[in-house]
Amino acid sequence: MDKIICQTPFLALMESEAGVGYVKAADGALIVPVTDAGEVLFIREYSPAYQRPFLTLPGGIIEPGEGEAEAANREMQEEIGLRADNIHYLGEVYRNFKYIHAKSYAFLARDLSESKLVGDEDDGNIQVVPLPLTALDRLIQSGELQDAGILMAVYLAKRFLDGDWATR
């Protein structure tokens, strides 16, 4: 049986029976909110791990007893003050399957309306950055978009909206 080396409310450092260390964290939801004008509502958020802001998407952990789509809508309301009347599952990604035991579920959110919820984090430092989906290639080439899960979510959303991708 794997053992816990160190634990916080959000993650645990584990050691497998074979003596290999890994991180166990809660699964999360990533949301690609797209406005009626065709803009993706990215956010710029500070990363304590890298001590700088990153361009990312709304998202966060799935609370116990909460469905993936429900978590996606809640996180969007907490972080950008919007909810989606139309939320579509795009796919899931393992963030780093070898050393992190957690996956992220990606959703496309449309038909957005104002609805603010107060979250458990200080979201006062989140800046909403509306950008056209057509800016994806430029964002990747410039290095402004770097997170693998975010890249996957935006790619799947773009393919789905272009009619090139069927999802479940």
Secondary structure, 3 states (H helix, E strand, C coil): CCEEEEECCCEEEEECCCCCEEEEECCEEEEEEECCCCEEEEEEEEECCCCEEEEECCEEECCCCCCHHHHHHHHHHHHHCEEEEEEEEEEEEECCCCCEECEEEEEEEEEEEECCCCCCCCHHHCEEEEEEHHHHHHHHHCCCCCCHHHHHHHHHHHHHHCCCCCCC
